[in-house]
Amino acid sequence: VKPSEERLREAVEDTDAGDAVEKFVVACPMCTTMFEDGRKTGGFEDDVEVVDVAELLIEALEA
């Protein structure tokens, strides 16, 4: 199991939030690529979206 797949599994299965987790937030382009890959290979495409923290900032400023 890839570390990125394990981190995503932990986020959606081993946290109190569980099914409520919608976004997996990262802070660097390398992490975005790594976790997007883990999302696809680990079967988490329907469970969680990988987003950069900068995307959330832009979204908040536009609101």
SEKOL-267229 format. One record per residue: residue in three letters; y, z, x of N, C-alpha, C, CB in turn; residue number from 1. Coordinates in nm, 3 decimals. Glycine has a CB too. Example, Ala and Ser with C-alpha at 12.3 -4.5 7.8 and 13.67 -1.06 7.14 Angstrom:
BEGIN
res / n.yy / n.zz / n.xx / ca.yy / ca.zz / ca.xx / c.yy / c.zz / c.xx / cb.yy / cb.zz / cb.xx / n
ALA / -0.569 / 0.780 / 1.319 / -0.450 / 0.780 / 1.230 / -0.330 / 0.780 / 1.320 / -0.447 / 0.905 / 1.131 / 1
SER / -0.225 / 0.708 / 1.285 / -0.106 / 0.714 / 1.367 / 0.003 / 0.787 / 1.290 / -0.060 / 0.572 / 1.408 / 2
//
This chain:
BEGIN
res / n.yy / n.zz / n.xx / ca.yy / ca.zz / ca.xx / c.yy / c.zz / c.xx / cb.yy / cb.zz / cb.xx / n
VAL / -0.119 / 0.000 / 0.085 / 0.000 / 0.000 / 0.000 / 0.124 / 0.000 / 0.089 / 0.000 / 0.124 / -0.097 / 1
LYS / 0.216 / -0.089 / 0.057 / 0.342 / -0.098 / 0.131 / 0.429 / 0.024 / 0.099 / 0.418 / -0.230 / 0.096 / 2
PRO / 0.505 / 0.071 / 0.197 / 0.595 / 0.184 / 0.170 / 0.691 / 0.157 / 0.054 / 0.676 / 0.217 / 0.296 / 3
SER / 0.738 / 0.034 / 0.043 / 0.831 / 0.003 / -0.067 / 0.762 / 0.015 / -0.202 / 0.889 / -0.138 / -0.050 / 4
GLU / 0.636 / -0.027 / -0.209 / 0.560 / -0.012 / -0.334 / 0.539 / 0.135 / -0.368 / 0.425 / -0.084 / -0.323 / 5
GLU / 0.511 / 0.215 / -0.266 / 0.488 / 0.358 / -0.289 / 0.616 / 0.428 / -0.336 / 0.437 / 0.425 / -0.160 / 6
ARG / 0.732 / 0.393 / -0.278 / 0.859 / 0.454 / -0.321 / 0.889 / 0.418 / -0.465 / 0.975 / 0.409 / -0.229 / 7
LEU / 0.865 / 0.292 / -0.503 / 0.889 / 0.251 / -0.641 / 0.793 / 0.323 / -0.735 / 0.874 / 0.099 / -0.655 / 8
ARG / 0.668 / 0.334 / -0.696 / 0.570 / 0.407 / -0.779 / 0.615 / 0.551 / -0.798 / 0.429 / 0.403 / -0.715 / 9
GLU / 0.660 / 0.614 / -0.689 / 0.708 / 0.752 / -0.700 / 0.825 / 0.762 / -0.797 / 0.749 / 0.805 / -0.563 / 10
ALA / 0.914 / 0.665 / -0.792 / 1.032 / 0.669 / -0.879 / 0.994 / 0.661 / -1.026 / 1.127 / 0.555 / -0.845 / 11
VAL / 0.898 / 0.575 / -1.058 / 0.866 / 0.556 / -1.200 / 0.752 / 0.642 / -1.251 / 0.832 / 0.413 / -1.224 / 12
GLU / 0.676 / 0.704 / -1.160 / 0.561 / 0.783 / -1.204 / 0.567 / 0.930 / -1.164 / 0.436 / 0.722 / -1.149 / 13
ASP / 0.630 / 0.962 / -1.053 / 0.625 / 1.098 / -1.000 / 0.756 / 1.175 / -1.013 / 0.585 / 1.094 / -0.857 / 14
THR / 0.846 / 1.129 / -1.097 / 0.972 / 1.202 / -1.116 / 0.980 / 1.254 / -1.258 / 1.094 / 1.112 / -1.083 / 15
ASP / 1.064 / 1.350 / -1.280 / 1.084 / 1.402 / -1.416 / 1.139 / 1.294 / -1.508 / 1.177 / 1.523 / -1.414 / 16
ALA / 1.217 / 1.200 / -1.453 / 1.275 / 1.094 / -1.535 / 1.169 / 0.995 / -1.582 / 1.384 / 1.021 / -1.457 / 17
GLY / 1.071 / 0.968 / -1.497 / 0.959 / 0.881 / -1.533 / 0.999 / 0.750 / -1.597 / 0.869 / 0.952 / -1.624 / 18
ASP / 0.960 / 0.730 / -1.722 / 0.985 / 0.604 / -1.792 / 1.134 / 0.576 / -1.815 / 0.915 / 0.606 / -1.924 / 19
ALA / 1.216 / 0.676 / -1.801 / 1.360 / 0.656 / -1.821 / 1.426 / 0.588 / -1.701 / 1.427 / 0.788 / -1.848 / 20
VAL / 1.356 / 0.579 / -1.587 / 1.412 / 0.514 / -1.469 / 1.424 / 0.365 / -1.498 / 1.322 / 0.539 / -1.342 / 21
GLU / 1.547 / 0.314 / -1.491 / 1.572 / 0.172 / -1.515 / 1.612 / 0.100 / -1.389 / 1.679 / 0.155 / -1.621 / 22
LYS / 1.682 / 0.171 / -1.300 / 1.734 / 0.109 / -1.178 / 1.692 / 0.189 / -1.055 / 1.887 / 0.097 / -1.184 / 23
PHE / 1.656 / 0.115 / -0.951 / 1.625 / 0.174 / -0.821 / 1.740 / 0.132 / -0.731 / 1.483 / 0.127 / -0.764 / 24
VAL / 1.826 / 0.227 / -0.694 / 1.952 / 0.197 / -0.625 / 1.933 / 0.205 / -0.475 / 2.062 / 0.293 / -0.670 / 25
VAL / 1.981 / 0.099 / -0.407 / 1.974 / 0.091 / -0.261 / 2.115 / 0.072 / -0.207 / 1.880 / -0.025 / -0.215 / 26
ALA / 2.129 / 0.085 / -0.075 / 2.263 / 0.077 / -0.017 / 2.274 / -0.020 / 0.099 / 2.306 / 0.213 / 0.028 / 27
CYS / 2.176 / -0.108 / 0.115 / 2.187 / -0.207 / 0.223 / 2.108 / -0.332 / 0.187 / 2.137 / -0.148 / 0.356 / 28
PRO / 2.151 / -0.447 / 0.239 / 2.083 / -0.573 / 0.208 / 1.936 / -0.574 / 0.249 / 2.153 / -0.687 / 0.276 / 29
MET / 1.903 / -0.512 / 0.361 / 1.764 / -0.507 / 0.404 / 1.678 / -0.429 / 0.304 / 1.753 / -0.444 / 0.544 / 30
CYS / 1.730 / -0.319 / 0.253 / 1.657 / -0.240 / 0.154 / 1.642 / -0.317 / 0.024 / 1.729 / -0.106 / 0.127 / 31
THR / 1.745 / -0.393 / -0.015 / 1.735 / -0.474 / -0.136 / 1.618 / -0.570 / -0.124 / 1.867 / -0.551 / -0.162 / 32
THR / 1.611 / -0.640 / -0.012 / 1.503 / -0.736 / 0.011 / 1.368 / -0.667 / 0.013 / 1.525 / -0.812 / 0.142 / 33
MET / 1.359 / -0.556 / 0.084 / 1.232 / -0.484 / 0.097 / 1.183 / -0.433 / -0.039 / 1.247 / -0.367 / 0.194 / 34
PHE / 1.272 / -0.374 / -0.117 / 1.229 / -0.317 / -0.245 / 1.209 / -0.425 / -0.352 / 1.331 / -0.216 / -0.292 / 35
GLU / 1.281 / -0.536 / -0.344 / 1.254 / -0.648 / -0.435 / 1.113 / -0.701 / -0.410 / 1.359 / -0.762 / -0.418 / 36
ASP / 1.076 / -0.710 / -0.283 / 0.941 / -0.754 / -0.247 / 0.838 / -0.654 / -0.301 / 0.927 / -0.768 / -0.094 / 37
GLY / 0.862 / -0.525 / -0.279 / 0.771 / -0.422 / -0.328 / 0.762 / -0.420 / -0.479 / 0.814 / -0.288 / -0.278 / 38
ARG / 0.871 / -0.452 / -0.544 / 0.874 / -0.458 / -0.691 / 0.781 / -0.567 / -0.741 / 1.018 / -0.483 / -0.742 / 39
LYS / 0.782 / -0.682 / -0.673 / 0.697 / -0.794 / -0.713 / 0.551 / -0.770 / -0.676 / 0.747 / -0.922 / -0.648 / 40
THR / 0.525 / -0.730 / -0.552 / 0.387 / -0.713 / -0.507 / 0.321 / -0.590 / -0.566 / 0.381 / -0.706 / -0.357 / 41
GLY / 0.401 / -0.491 / -0.605 / 0.346 / -0.368 / -0.662 / 0.333 / -0.371 / -0.812 / 0.432 / -0.252 / -0.623 / 42
GLY / 0.380 / -0.477 / -0.875 / 0.368 / -0.489 / -1.021 / 0.470 / -0.407 / -1.098 / 0.232 / -0.448 / -1.063 / 43
PHE / 0.589 / -0.388 / -1.041 / 0.692 / -0.307 / -1.107 / 0.803 / -0.392 / -1.168 / 0.752 / -0.209 / -1.009 / 44
GLU / 0.782 / -0.522 / -1.179 / 0.887 / -0.612 / -1.227 / 0.937 / -0.576 / -1.367 / 0.837 / -0.755 / -1.226 / 45
ASP / 0.850 / -0.528 / -1.452 / 0.890 / -0.492 / -1.588 / 0.937 / -0.347 / -1.599 / 0.775 / -0.515 / -1.683 / 46
ASP / 0.921 / -0.270 / -1.492 / 0.949 / -0.127 / -1.498 / 1.087 / -0.087 / -1.446 / 0.846 / -0.054 / -1.421 / 47
VAL / 1.133 / -0.154 / -1.341 / 1.255 / -0.109 / -1.274 / 1.328 / -0.227 / -1.211 / 1.221 / -0.003 / -1.166 / 48
GLU / 1.460 / -0.216 / -1.208 / 1.545 / -0.318 / -1.148 / 1.600 / -0.262 / -1.016 / 1.663 / -0.360 / -1.245 / 49
VAL / 1.599 / -0.340 / -0.910 / 1.655 / -0.299 / -0.782 / 1.799 / -0.345 / -0.778 / 1.573 / -0.357 / -0.661 / 50
VAL / 1.892 / -0.252 / -0.757 / 2.035 / -0.286 / -0.752 / 2.100 / -0.218 / -0.632 / 2.106 / -0.244 / -0.882 / 51
ASP / 2.201 / -0.285 / -0.580 / 2.279 / -0.228 / -0.470 / 2.387 / -0.138 / -0.529 / 2.343 / -0.341 / -0.381 / 52
VAL / 2.418 / -0.032 / -0.462 / 2.518 / 0.063 / -0.511 / 2.652 / -0.007 / -0.532 / 2.535 / 0.181 / -0.413 / 53
ALA / 2.682 / -0.110 / -0.452 / 2.807 / -0.185 / -0.469 / 2.812 / -0.254 / -0.605 / 2.822 / -0.288 / -0.357 / 54
GLU / 2.696 / -0.300 / -0.654 / 2.691 / -0.362 / -0.787 / 2.729 / -0.262 / -0.895 / 2.551 / -0.418 / -0.814 / 55
LEU / 2.684 / -0.138 / -0.879 / 2.718 / -0.034 / -0.976 / 2.866 / 0.000 / -0.972 / 2.636 / 0.092 / -0.950 / 56
LEU / 2.924 / -0.002 / -0.853 / 3.068 / 0.024 / -0.840 / 3.149 / -0.084 / -0.910 / 3.110 / 0.032 / -0.691 / 57
ILE / 3.110 / -0.210 / -0.890 / 3.180 / -0.321 / -0.955 / 3.167 / -0.308 / -1.106 / 3.124 / -0.458 / -0.907 / 58
GLU / 3.047 / -0.277 / -1.151 / 3.022 / -0.261 / -1.295 / 3.110 / -0.150 / -1.352 / 2.873 / -0.231 / -1.321 / 59
ALA / 3.122 / -0.041 / -1.281 / 3.203 / 0.072 / -1.328 / 3.352 / 0.037 / -1.330 / 3.180 / 0.197 / -1.240 / 60
LEU / 3.399 / -0.039 / -1.232 / 3.539 / -0.077 / -1.228 / 3.575 / -0.176 / -1.339 / 3.573 / -0.137 / -1.094 / 61
GLU / 3.478 / -0.256 / -1.377 / 3.503 / -0.355 / -1.484 / 3.499 / -0.291 / -1.622 / 3.401 / -0.467 / -1.476 / 62
ALA / 3.440 / -0.172 / -1.633 / 3.427 / -0.107 / -1.763 / 3.555 / -0.041 / -1.808 / 3.317 / -0.005 / -1.760 / 63
//
